[in-house]
Amino acid sequence: MDTNTDSQSESSEASAERLLYTEDLAAELAEHSRRLETAAPEEIIAWSVERFFPRLTMATAFGPEGCVILALLAKIEPRTHVFNLDTGYQFTETLELRDRIAAKYGIEVELKKPELTVEQYEAQHGGPLHQINPDQCCHDRKIKILHDAVVGMHAWMSGIRRDQSADRAKAPIVGWDKRFGLVKISPLANQTKSDIWKRILEEGIPYNPLHDQGYVSIGCWPCTRKTSIGEDERAGRWSGQAKTECGLHSLEFEQGGGI
């Protein structure tokens, strides 16, 4: 078997499946982003499914917002591919929440893992890289994995809200993510923290019990701490460092739809 030929064939197929960002697509995304600006999450997700399924995917870290979207997908299109970037540093409670989501909604969130285990990765770098270079750690164990996870997809959904941070305040409902070459849809961008928790409590949506223990935003355990009253919602992430994003939702890599 000619492995080089097979590899080139697979690469060509992936390229052919890629959605190209054209002027027409840019105009379409901007139009729908404006139209859906005040829409409910259900309407935004329903449009996303109608326009992009089955080439629609979602990455979730099982935050409150992700759990809300999963609950809505269970009603709208439970076959939507959903994955989690399992860095190897996630809280046990986060992984247990994945099982609770599956039991309640029948949605099995796929765990996408880096090639190296935590032990192998730390041995390669002479210790925990997240302590001295968290950006590189996030890139190696999140960004690179997401690039592979979305091959063949045309759009992905995120659970970001505009009121979470200054960096997310300008997020459109629909836009183009040039880092990953995908349409990015944020069905909860126009929602508030109160909106999300009201829905969770009223509908009995499973959520991470760490939220009841003072963890407002939850990521990898080494880079997540509890927050105090009055602190920014994401102050507990990479505390003490000039870093508030892992790189998945950086506005510098997005364009169109208001960004």
C-alpha positions in Angstrom: 0.0 0.0 0.0 1.3 3.5 -0.9 0.8 5.4 2.4 2.0 8.7 0.8 -0.7 8.4 -1.8 -3.4 7.5 0.8 -2.2 10.5 2.9 -2.4 12.9 0.0 -5.8 11.5 -1.0 -7.1 12.1 2.6 -5.6 15.6 2.6 -7.3 16.4 -0.8 -10.6 15.2 0.4 -10.4 17.3 3.6 -9.5 20.3 1.5 -12.4 19.7 -0.8 -14.7 19.6 2.1 -13.5 22.8 3.6 -15.9 25.8 3.6 -14.3 28.7 1.7 -14.7 32.2 3.2 -16.0 34.3 0.2 -17.6 37.7 0.0 -21.0 36.0 -0.5 -20.5 33.9 2.6 -19.3 36.9 4.6 -22.5 38.8 3.6 -24.7 35.8 4.4 -23.2 35.4 7.9 -23.4 39.2 8.6 -27.1 39.2 7.5 -28.0 36.2 9.7 -26.0 37.6 12.7 -28.1 40.8 12.5 -31.3 38.9 12.1 -30.6 36.6 15.0 -29.2 39.4 17.3 -32.2 39.4 19.6 -33.3 35.8 18.9 -33.7 33.1 21.6 -31.0 30.4 21.8 -33.5 27.9 20.5 -34.0 29.9 17.3 -30.3 30.4 16.7 -29.5 26.7 17.2 -32.4 25.7 15.0 -31.0 27.9 12.2 -27.5 26.5 12.7 -28.8 23.0 12.4 -30.9 23.8 9.3 -28.0 25.6 7.6 -25.0 23.4 8.5 -26.0 20.0 9.9 -24.4 17.4 9.6 -21.2 19.6 9.2 -22.1 21.3 12.5 -20.1 20.6 15.6 -19.7 21.9 19.1 -16.8 22.0 21.6 -17.8 22.0 25.2 -15.9 22.2 28.5 -19.2 21.4 30.3 -19.6 24.9 31.7 -23.2 26.1 32.5 -23.5 27.5 29.0 -22.4 24.3 27.3 -24.8 22.3 29.4 -27.7 24.6 28.3 -26.7 24.2 24.6 -26.6 20.4 25.1 -30.0 20.4 26.6 -31.3 22.4 23.6 -29.6 20.1 21.1 -31.3 17.1 22.7 -34.6 18.7 21.6 -33.5 20.2 18.3 -30.9 17.8 16.8 -29.3 15.3 19.3 -27.2 13.8 16.4 -25.0 17.0 16.3 -21.4 16.1 16.9 -20.2 17.4 20.3 -16.7 17.0 21.7 -14.6 17.9 24.7 -10.9 18.8 24.6 -9.7 16.4 27.3 -6.4 17.9 28.2 -5.7 15.4 31.0 -6.0 18.2 33.5 -9.8 18.3 33.8 -11.5 18.1 37.2 -13.0 14.7 38.1 -16.3 16.5 38.5 -16.2 17.7 34.9 -15.8 14.2 33.5 -18.5 12.9 35.8 -20.8 15.6 34.4 -20.2 14.2 30.9 -21.7 10.9 32.1 -24.7 12.7 33.7 -25.4 14.6 30.5 -25.3 11.3 28.5 -27.7 9.6 30.9 -30.2 12.5 30.8 -30.1 13.5 27.2 -28.5 10.5 25.3 -25.8 12.7 23.9 -22.3 11.1 24.2 -19.8 13.9 24.1 -16.6 12.6 22.5 -13.4 13.1 24.4 -10.6 14.4 22.1 -7.2 13.8 23.7 -3.7 15.0 22.9 -1.2 12.4 21.6 0.9 12.6 24.8 -0.5 11.8 28.2 0.1 14.4 31.0 2.9 12.3 32.3 4.6 12.1 28.9 4.0 15.8 28.2 5.5 16.9 31.5 8.5 14.6 31.2 9.1 16.1 27.7 9.2 19.6 29.1 11.0 18.9 32.4 7.9 19.5 34.5 4.4 21.1 34.4 4.6 23.5 31.4 1.4 25.2 32.5 3.4 26.8 35.4 5.9 28.6 33.2 4.3 28.8 29.7 0.5 28.3 29.9 0.0 29.7 26.4 2.1 26.9 25.0 0.3 24.3 27.2 -3.1 25.5 25.9 -1.8 25.4 22.3 -0.5 21.9 22.6 -3.3 20.4 24.5 -6.3 22.4 23.2 -5.7 24.4 20.0 -3.9 21.6 18.1 -6.5 19.1 19.1 -9.4 21.3 18.0 -7.8 21.8 14.6 -7.9 18.0 14.1 -11.4 17.6 15.7 -13.1 20.0 13.2 -11.7 18.5 10.0 -14.6 18.2 7.5 -16.9 20.5 9.5 -18.2 23.8 8.3 -19.4 25.4 11.5 -19.0 25.1 15.3 -21.0 26.4 18.2 -19.5 28.0 21.3 -21.1 28.8 24.6 -19.5 32.3 25.1 -21.5 35.2 26.4 -20.7 38.9 25.8 -21.0 39.7 29.5 -18.3 37.2 30.5 -15.3 39.5 29.7 -14.2 42.5 27.7 -12.6 40.2 25.2 -15.9 38.5 24.5 -18.1 41.7 24.6 -18.0 42.1 20.8 -18.7 38.5 19.9 -21.3 38.2 17.1 -24.1 35.7 17.0 -22.7 34.4 13.7 -19.2 35.1 12.3 -16.1 33.6 10.7 -13.4 32.0 12.7 -10.3 32.3 10.6 -8.1 30.4 13.0 -10.1 27.2 12.4 -11.6 28.1 9.0 -15.1 27.6 10.3 -18.3 29.6 10.8 -18.6 30.3 14.5 -22.0 30.4 16.1 -22.6 31.7 19.6 -26.2 31.1 20.4 -25.8 32.4 24.0 -23.9 35.6 23.1 -26.9 37.8 23.9 -27.7 36.0 27.1 -26.6 37.0 30.6 -25.3 34.9 33.5 -28.7 35.2 35.1 -30.5 34.0 32.0 -28.3 30.9 31.9 -28.7 29.9 35.6 -32.5 30.7 35.5 -32.8 28.1 32.7 -30.6 25.6 34.4 -32.6 25.7 37.6 -36.0 25.8 36.0 -35.3 23.0 33.6 -33.2 20.8 35.9 -30.2 20.9 33.5 -27.2 19.1 35.0 -24.2 21.3 36.0 -20.8 21.0 37.5 -21.1 20.9 41.4 -17.9 22.9 41.6 -20.0 26.0 40.8 -21.6 25.6 44.2 -18.2 25.6 45.8 -17.1 29.0 44.5 -15.7 28.1 41.1 -17.3 30.4 38.6 -15.4 29.5 35.4 -14.0 26.0 35.3 -11.1 24.8 33.1 -8.1 22.7 33.9 -7.6 22.2 37.6 -4.0 23.6 37.8 -5.1 26.9 36.2 -8.5 27.3 37.9 -9.3 28.8 41.4 -12.3 29.9 43.3 -13.3 33.6 42.9 -14.4 36.1 45.4 -17.5 38.3 45.4 -16.9 41.3 43.0 -14.2 39.6 41.0 -14.5 39.3 37.2 -16.3 36.1 36.1 -13.1 34.7 34.6 -10.7 36.0 37.3 -10.2 32.4 38.5 -8.6 31.3 35.2 -4.8 31.6 35.0 -4.9 33.7 38.1 -1.9 36.0 38.5 -1.0 35.9 34.8 -1.8 38.2 31.9 -4.0 35.6 30.4 -7.8 35.3 30.3 -8.3 33.0 27.2 -7.0 29.7 26.2 -7.0 30.8 22.5 -10.2 29.1 21.3 -12.1 32.4 21.4 -9.5 35.1 20.8 -11.1 37.9 18.8 -7.8 38.5 16.9 -8.5 35.4 14.9 -12.1 36.2 14.1 -13.7 38.4 11.5 -17.1 39.2 10.1 -20.4 39.4 11.8 -19.4 42.5 13.9 -15.9 41.5 14.9 
